[in-house]
Amino acid sequence: ALDSSDLPHITYYDATRKILRYTYYTISGWRFMDADYGDEVGQYTSLRLDSSDRPFVAYFSDYHDALKFAYRENGA
């Protein structure tokens, strides 16, 4: 997804670590975060940015066999 400054935000499943990763580009370069970790989470991710450029992510947890939801608020 592109934010209001046309900078990219990406979520993906890290198959090596079996976690959900979130990365975004700033004028200083790429930033990476573990969005969720533990028991095989993050497959089939879908990302949406709101009007304030906050990410909202839906994804699948294989361990729990469930759809999960994450968001970033106040930088965390």
N, C-alpha and C positions, 0 to 999 in steps of 0.2 A: 504494500500500500504506500502511496505517496502522501506526505503530510502537506500542510498549507504552504510550506516553502519548497515543495516538490522534492523533498529528501525522502529516500526509501526507508521503509520499516519492513522487516521480514521475520516470520516465525518459521521454524522448521524442527523436524524430529532428528536429533542426533542419535543415529543408530548405534554408534560405538558406545556411548554412555547411556543410551535409552532414556533420554530426557527431552523436554521441550526447551528450545532455545529461542531467544528473542534478540534480534540485532537491529540497530538503526544507525543511520549515518548523520553526523553533525559536521559543522564546519571544521572541527578538530579531528575528524576521522570516524571510523566505525566503533561502536560501543556494543558489547555483547553481555547478555544476561542469561542465567538459568531461570526460565520462567516457572518451571515445575520440574521436579526431579523425584526419583524414588523408583517405583516399580513400573517400568515401561510406560511412561506417559508422554504424550505429545504427538502421537500419530494423527494423521488426517487433520491437520491444523487449518484454521480459517481465521484471518486477521481483519479487523476493521478499526479504523481510527475515527474518533468522534470529532466534533467541531473544535475541540481544544487540543487535538492531536494526541489524545490519550489512546493507547492501544487496548482493544478488547479482543480476546482470543477464545475461540471454541476449539476443543481438541478431544481426542479419544484416549482413555486410559485402558490399556490392554489388561492390566492386572485386575482392575475393578470392573472391567467390561462395562464402562460407563462413559458418557459424554461429560466433559468437564469444561469449566469456564474460568478464565483469568483476566485480570485487568491491572493496569499500572496506575497508581495514584500517588501524588506527592513524591515522585521520583523512586518509589519502591514498588 
